[in-house]
Amino acid sequence: MKKSQEIIGLPVFSIMDGKKIGQVKDLVINPEEGKLDFILVSNGSWYVGARVLPYKAVMGIGEHAVTTESENLLSDIGDTSSASSLLQRNIEIKESRVLTDKGNLIGVVSEYELDEISGKIVRLEYKTAQDESKIDIVEATDVLTYGADVIVVREKQGSPHPSHPSESEDINPKASGGETDGAAFFKQRQKQFLLGKKLVQDVKDNSGNILIAEGTLVTEEIINLAEQHNRFTELSQCAK
């Protein structure tokens, strides 16, 4: 069994030529089947040139690397309709709220565990609503729905009911402005990846003047500045 945090960040190697072909940046879950369908692989800036590797093409997930037979098994996101469709649906496991079929919110997912052979989700770990310092577990067999807003599970008999969320509390903490468009989703994830990176060359404005200097650490303010001057792509390419 592997936890998601043990997979994300691993280098991906081609067995055929013994070459590193990228790094695992995210896991693409099929919510209907409750399993990992694709691994998102990047060899540079987040979602700039990112490709997908079908999970069936993964030969192994070890402690130090993910292996596949050949780099040719990677494909562009736009060329793989099923992967693109899953990404646009924005189904996230971590940080999703856990709702019972009786309508009780019992916690927020902090981690999930996969069978590395089949890619099936085995169990979820969640911070309990009563005490966020406590971790509880729900088996995948008790999950009814992996949704965009919440994960619905069978309520255990005799389980205590958490206090109801306030009326002002949104049941979907992941949504920002209600955006579900794939391009907007990709850009948001890219922004998250850029935060804390350092520029390895200057980003210049339309007049050729230095807008953001080499060596600058990327913050939200820097991202906003780049967007104001239509230089977000250049910022992405210059940040390492």
KEKE-3310 file (N, C-alpha, C; in steps of 0.2 Angstrom, whole numbers, plus 5000, padded with zeros to 4 digits):
npx = (5004:5002:5003:4997:5005:5017:5019:5018:5029:5039:5053:5051:5055:5061:5062:5067:5077:5084:5082:5078:5062:5053:5044:5032:5018:5005:4990:4978:4962:4949:4933:4921:4926:4934:4948:4965:4968:4977:4994:5000:5013:5027:5041:5046:5041:5026:5012:5016:5020:5016:5012:5003:5003:4996:4989:4990:5001:5011:5025:5030:5030:5041:5051:5059:5057:5046:5042:5042:5039:5043:5047:5038:5026:5020:5009:5002:4991:4980:4979:4974:4958:4951:4959:4960:4946:4944:4952:4946:4935:4939:4940:4945:4954:4961:4958:4945:4928:4920:4905:4892:4880:4868:4868:4878:4892:4908:4921:4937:4947:4963:4973:4976:4976:4983:4981:4995:4997:4984:4979:4968:4959:4961:4959:4953:4960:4955:4953:4945:4929:4925:4937:4951:4964:4964:4964:4954:4949:4941:4936:4938:4928:4917:4914:4903:4902:4913:4914:4913:4911:4909:4914:4905:4900:4896:4886:4892:4884:4879:4888:4895:4887:4894:4894:4884:4889:4891:4879:4885:4896:4904:4900:4909:4925:4935:4931:4934:4927:4918:4924:4925:4931:4943:4955:4956:4957:4970:4978:4977:4982:4995:4999:5000:5010:5021:5023:5035:5046:5061:5066:5075:5080:5077:5061:5053:5044:5032:5039:5052:5058:5064:5053:5051:5064:5078:5081:5072:5060:5045:5029:5012:5009:5019:5015:5002:5007:5013:5003:4995:5003:5002:5011:5012:5014:5028:5033:5031:5039:5052:5054:5061)
npy = (4994:5011:5028:5044:5054:5048:5045:5056:5068:5059:5054:5049:5036:5029:5013:5007:5015:5019:5032:5048:5054:5063:5070:5065:5074:5075:5065:5057:5054:5042:5045:5037:5024:5024:5024:5026:5033:5040:5046:5062:5069:5080:5089:5101:5117:5119:5111:5117:5110:5098:5080:5065:5049:5034:5024:5010:5009:5010:5002:5000:5006:5012:5015:5025:5029:5030:5018:5016:5008:5015:5031:5035:5031:5041:5055:5070:5081:5086:5078:5066:5062:5056:5058:5072:5076:5070:5079:5091:5090:5091:5083:5081:5072:5074:5086:5086:5087:5075:5068:5060:5047:5050:5064:5070:5080:5074:5076:5081:5076:5070:5062:5048:5031:5020:5004:4999:4990:4988:5001:5005:5015:5012:5016:5030:5044:5055:5071:5073:5081:5084:5086:5092:5088:5075:5059:5049:5034:5029:5015:5011:5003:5008:5020:5030:5039:5049:5065:5081:5091:5085:5070:5056:5045:5029:5030:5026:5015:5021:5031:5046:5062:5076:5094:5105:5113:5131:5143:5151:5144:5137:5122:5117:5118:5119:5126:5140:5154:5147:5141:5129:5126:5119:5125:5136:5129:5122:5133:5138:5128:5128:5141:5138:5130:5138:5147:5152:5148:5153:5166:5163:5171:5188:5194:5203:5218:5224:5234:5231:5233:5229:5219:5210:5206:5195:5182:5185:5180:5170:5176:5179:5192:5194:5186:5192:5204:5200:5195:5206:5213:5204:5194:5181:5168:5169:5171:5159:5151:5156:5153:5143)
npz = (5000:4997:5002:4996:4997:4997:4984:4976:4969:4967:4956:4939:4929:4914:4909:4898:4892:4904:4909:4917:4916:4920:4934:4947:4948:4952:4956:4946:4949:4946:4950:4949:4949:4960:4959:4954:4939:4931:4931:4934:4925:4926:4918:4920:4923:4932:4924:4913:4899:4905:4906:4904:4912:4909:4922:4921:4913:4922:4929:4941:4958:4968:4983:4980:4966:4952:4939:4922:4906:4894:4888:4878:4882:4888:4887:4880:4889:4883:4872:4877:4880:4891:4902:4902:4904:4917:4924:4922:4929:4942:4954:4969:4982:4994:5007:5005:5011:5022:5021:5029:5023:5030:5032:5040:5043:5045:5045:5038:5024:5026:5020:5009:5005:4993:4984:4976:4966:4959:4959:4966:4978:4995:5008:5018:5027:5039:5047:5061:5064:5077:5083:5077:5078:5079:5071:5060:5052:5036:5027:5010:5005:5012:5006:4997:4987:4978:4977:4968:4978:4991:4999:5001:5013:5021:5036:5052:5063:5079:5079:5085:5082:5073:5077:5069:5054:5053:5046:5037:5033:5019:5011:5003:5003:4993:4982:4972:4968:4960:4949:4936:4925:4914:4910:4919:4930:4928:4928:4941:4949:4944:4949:4962:4963:4959:4969:4980:4972:4963:4952:4938:4928:4922:4921:4908:4903:4891:4885:4886:4898:4914:4923:4933:4943:4941:4952:4961:4973:4971:4975:4980:4977:4967:4957:4954:4949:4938:4930:4928:4919:4908:4909:4914:4909:4905:4918:4923:4915:4919:4932:4945)
capx = (5000:5006:5000:4997:5011:5023:5020:5019:5036:5044:5055:5048:5061:5060:5066:5070:5084:5087:5082:5072:5057:5049:5042:5025:5016:4998:4987:4972:4957:4943:4929:4916:4929:4938:4955:4970:4968:4983:4999:5002:5021:5030:5048:5048:5036:5019:5007:5019:5022:5014:5010:5000:5005:4991:4992:4991:5008:5016:5028:5031:5031:5045:5052:5063:5055:5040:5045:5037:5043:5046:5044:5033:5019:5017:5005:5000:4985:4975:4978:4970:4952:4948:4963:4957:4939:4944:4955:4942:4930:4942:4939:4951:4952:4963:4955:4937:4924:4917:4898:4888:4873:4863:4869:4882:4899:4912:4928:4941:4952:4970:4977:4972:4980:4981:4985:5000:4996:4978:4978:4962:4959:4960:4956:4954:4962:4952:4953:4938:4925:4925:4944:4955:4970:4963:4964:4950:4949:4936:4938:4935:4921:4911:4913:4897:4903:4919:4911:4917:4910:4911:4915:4899:4902:4890:4887:4892:4879:4881:4894:4893:4886:4897:4890:4882:4893:4887:4876:4889:4901:4903:4901:4914:4930:4939:4929:4936:4923:4914:4927:4926:4934:4949:4961:4957:4960:4977:4982:4977:4987:5002:5001:5002:5017:5026:5024:5041:5051:5065:5067:5082:5081:5073:5054:5052:5037:5031:5044:5058:5060:5064:5047:5053:5071:5081:5083:5066:5055:5038:5024:5006:5010:5023:5010:4997:5010:5015:4996:4993:5006:5001:5018:5011:5018:5035:5035:5031:5045:5058:5054:5064)
capy = (5000:5018:5034:5048:5058:5044:5045:5063:5070:5054:5054:5044:5033:5025:5007:5005:5018:5021:5040:5051:5057:5068:5069:5065:5081:5074:5059:5059:5049:5041:5044:5032:5017:5024:5021:5030:5031:5043:5050:5068:5070:5086:5089:5108:5121:5115:5112:5119:5104:5092:5075:5060:5042:5029:5020:5003:5008:5010:4995:4999:5012:5010:5020:5031:5031:5027:5016:5014:5005:5019:5038:5035:5030:5048:5058:5077:5081:5088:5072:5061:5065:5054:5062:5079:5076:5069:5085:5097:5088:5094:5079:5081:5068:5078:5092:5086:5086:5069:5068:5053:5047:5053:5071:5073:5081:5070:5078:5083:5071:5073:5058:5042:5026:5016:4998:5001:4986:4990:5009:5006:5018:5007:5019:5038:5046:5062:5075:5073:5087:5086:5088:5092:5085:5067:5056:5043:5031:5026:5011:5013:5000:5012:5026:5029:5044:5054:5070:5087:5095:5081:5063:5053:5038:5026:5032:5020:5015:5023:5036:5053:5067:5082:5100:5107:5119:5137:5144:5155:5140:5133:5115:5115:5123:5119:5130:5147:5158:5142:5139:5122:5126:5115:5129:5139:5124:5121:5139:5139:5123:5131:5146:5135:5127:5143:5150:5150:5147:5159:5167:5162:5176:5193:5195:5210:5220:5225:5239:5228:5235:5223:5220:5206:5204:5188:5180:5186:5174:5171:5177:5180:5199:5194:5183:5197:5209:5197:5194:5213:5214:5198:5190:5175:5163:5171:5170:5152:5148:5158:5151:5136)
capz = (5000:4996:5003:4990:4999:4996:4977:4973:4970:4965:4949:4934:4925:4908:4910:4891:4891:4910:4909:4920:4911:4924:4941:4948:4951:4954:4954:4943:4952:4943:4955:4948:4950:4966:4958:4951:4932:4927:4935:4930:4925:4923:4918:4921:4926:4933:4919:4906:4896:4909:4902:4908:4911:4911:4928:4918:4910:4928:4930:4949:4962:4974:4988:4977:4960:4948:4933:4916:4901:4889:4888:4873:4885:4891:4881:4882:4893:4878:4868:4881:4882:4897:4907:4902:4907:4924:4927:4922:4935:4948:4959:4974:4988:5000:5009:5004:5017:5023:5023:5029:5020:5035:5031:5045:5041:5051:5045:5031:5022:5026:5017:5007:5003:4987:4982:4971:4960:4955:4959:4969:4984:5000:5014:5018:5033:5040:5053:5064:5065:5084:5086:5071:5080:5079:5064:5060:5045:5033:5022:5004:5004:5015:5002:4992:4982:4977:4973:4968:4984:4997:4999:5005:5016:5025:5043:5056:5068:5085:5079:5087:5076:5075:5077:5062:5052:5053:5040:5033:5031:5013:5012:4998:5004:4988:4976:4972:4963:4956:4942:4935:4918:4915:4909:4925:4935:4927:4930:4948:4951:4942:4953:4969:4962:4958:4975:4984:4968:4962:4945:4936:4924:4922:4917:4906:4901:4884:4882:4887:4904:4919:4927:4939:4943:4942:4959:4965:4975:4968:4980:4977:4974:4961:4952:4952:4945:4931:4927:4926:4913:4904:4909:4918:4905:4906:4925:4924:4912:4922:4939:4946)
cpx = (5004:5001:5001:5004:5018:5024:5021:5026:5041:5046:5052:5054:5058:5065:5070:5077:5087:5087:5076:5068:5053:5048:5035:5023:5009:4996:4980:4967:4951:4938:4924:4919:4933:4945:4959:4970:4975:4988:5001:5010:5023:5038:5050:5043:5029:5014:5010:5022:5021:5011:5007:5002:4999:4993:4993:4998:5013:5019:5029:5032:5035:5046:5056:5061:5049:5044:5040:5042:5047:5043:5038:5026:5016:5014:5003:4993:4979:4974:4975:4964:4950:4952:4960:4951:4940:4947:4950:4936:4932:4940:4945:4949:4955:4959:4947:4934:4921:4910:4895:4882:4867:4863:4873:4889:4903:4919:4931:4946:4959:4975:4973:4978:4978:4985:4989:4999:4990:4976:4972:4963:4957:4956:4957:4956:4959:4953:4946:4935:4925:4932:4949:4962:4970:4961:4959:4951:4942:4938:4934:4929:4915:4910:4908:4899:4909:4916:4915:4917:4912:4912:4909:4901:4896:4891:4887:4887:4882:4887:4891:4892:4890:4892:4889:4886:4888:4884:4880:4895:4900:4904:4907:4920:4935:4938:4932:4932:4919:4917:4928:4930:4941:4955:4962:4959:4967:4981:4982:4982:4994:5004:5003:5009:5022:5028:5031:5047:5055:5066:5074:5084:5076:5066:5053:5045:5037:5036:5051:5061:5059:5057:5048:5060:5073:5083:5077:5062:5048:5033:5017:5006:5014:5019:5005:5001:5011:5008:4994:4997:5007:5008:5018:5015:5025:5038:5036:5037:5052:5059:5056:5064)
cpy = (5006:5024:5039:5052:5055:5043:5051:5066:5065:5055:5048:5042:5029:5019:5006:5009:5021:5029:5042:5055:5062:5067:5069:5071:5080:5067:5061:5053:5048:5040:5039:5025:5018:5022:5027:5028:5034:5046:5056:5069:5076:5086:5096:5111:5117:5117:5115:5113:5097:5087:5070:5053:5038:5025:5013:5003:5009:5003:4994:5006:5010:5016:5026:5033:5027:5025:5014:5011:5010:5026:5039:5034:5036:5051:5065:5076:5082:5082:5066:5063:5063:5057:5069:5080:5075:5076:5090:5096:5091:5090:5078:5076:5072:5084:5092:5084:5079:5070:5061:5053:5049:5061:5074:5074:5078:5072:5080:5078:5074:5068:5052:5037:5022:5009:4999:4996:4987:4997:5010:5010:5013:5010:5027:5039:5053:5064:5075:5080:5089:5089:5087:5088:5077:5065:5050:5040:5028:5021:5013:5009:5003:5019:5025:5034:5048:5060:5076:5092:5091:5074:5060:5046:5036:5028:5026:5020:5017:5028:5043:5058:5073:5088:5102:5113:5125:5139:5147:5150:5136:5126:5112:5120:5123:5124:5137:5151:5153:5140:5132:5121:5123:5120:5133:5135:5123:5127:5140:5134:5125:5137:5143:5132:5132:5147:5148:5149:5154:5160:5167:5167:5182:5192:5202:5212:5221:5229:5236:5230:5229:5224:5216:5204:5197:5187:5182:5180:5175:5171:5178:5187:5199:5191:5188:5202:5206:5196:5201:5215:5209:5195:5184:5169:5163:5169:5163:5148:5150:5156:5144:5135)
cpz = (5000:4998:4997:4991:4997:4988:4974:4975:4968:4958:4945:4930:4920:4909:4903:4890:4898:4911:4913:4915:4914:4931:4942:4952:4954:4952:4952:4945:4947:4948:4955:4950:4957:4965:4954:4943:4928:4933:4931:4931:4922:4923:4918:4925:4927:4928:4913:4904:4900:4904:4907:4907:4914:4917:4926:4915:4916:4929:4938:4952:4968:4979:4985:4970:4957:4942:4928:4911:4896:4890:4883:4876:4888:4885:4884:4885:4887:4873:4871:4884:4889:4903:4908:4905:4914:4927:4928:4927:4941:4954:4964:4980:4994:5001:5007:5010:5017:5025:5023:5025:5024:5035:5037:5042:5047:5051:5038:5030:5022:5022:5014:5005:4997:4987:4976:4965:4956:4955:4963:4976:4989:5006:5014:5026:5034:5047:5055:5065:5072:5086:5080:5072:5080:5072:5064:5053:5043:5028:5016:5002:5007:5011:4997:4986:4983:4973:4973:4974:4990:4995:5003:5007:5020:5033:5047:5062:5075:5085:5081:5081:5078:5075:5070:5060:5052:5046:5035:5030:5024:5014:5007:4999:4998:4982:4977:4966:4958:4950:4942:4928:4919:4914:4916:4930:4935:4930:4937:4951:4950:4947:4960:4968:4961:4964:4979:4979:4966:4955:4944:4930:4924:4918:4915:4903:4894:4881:4883:4893:4909:4923:4934:4939:4944:4950:4964:4967:4973:4974:4976:4974:4967:4955:4949:4948:4938:4927:4924:4920:4908:4903:4913:4915:4906:4913:4926:4921:4915:4929:4940:4953)
residu = (MET:LYS:LYS:SER:GLN:GLU:ILE:ILE:GLY:LEU:PRO:VAL:PHE:SER:ILE:MET:ASP:GLY:LYS:LYS:ILE:GLY:GLN:VAL:LYS:ASP:LEU:VAL:ILE:ASN:PRO:GLU:GLU:GLY:LYS:LEU:ASP:PHE:ILE:LEU:VAL:SER:ASN:GLY:SER:TRP:TYR:VAL:GLY:ALA:ARG:VAL:LEU:PRO:TYR:LYS:ALA:VAL:MET:GLY:ILE:GLY:GLU:HIS:ALA:VAL:THR:THR:GLU:SER:GLU:ASN:LEU:LEU:SER:ASP:ILE:GLY:ASP:THR:SER:SER:ALA:SER:SER:LEU:LEU:GLN:ARG:ASN:ILE:GLU:ILE:LYS:GLU:SER:ARG:VAL:LEU:THR:ASP:LYS:GLY:ASN:LEU:ILE:GLY:VAL:VAL:SER:GLU:TYR:GLU:LEU:ASP:GLU:ILE:SER:GLY:LYS:ILE:VAL:ARG:LEU:GLU:TYR:LYS:THR:ALA:GLN:ASP:GLU:SER:LYS:ILE:ASP:ILE:VAL:GLU:ALA:THR:ASP:VAL:LEU:THR:TYR:GLY:ALA:ASP:VAL:ILE:VAL:VAL:ARG:GLU:LYS:GLN:GLY:SER:PRO:HIS:PRO:SER:HIS:PRO:SER:GLU:SER:GLU:ASP:ILE:ASN:PRO:LYS:ALA:SER:GLY:GLY:GLU:THR:ASP:GLY:ALA:ALA:PHE:PHE:LYS:GLN:ARG:GLN:LYS:GLN:PHE:LEU:LEU:GLY:LYS:LYS:LEU:VAL:GLN:ASP:VAL:LYS:ASP:ASN:SER:GLY:ASN:ILE:LEU:ILE:ALA:GLU:GLY:THR:LEU:VAL:THR:GLU:GLU:ILE:ILE:ASN:LEU:ALA:GLU:GLN:HIS:ASN:ARG:PHE:THR:GLU:LEU:SER:GLN:CYS:ALA:LYS)
# end
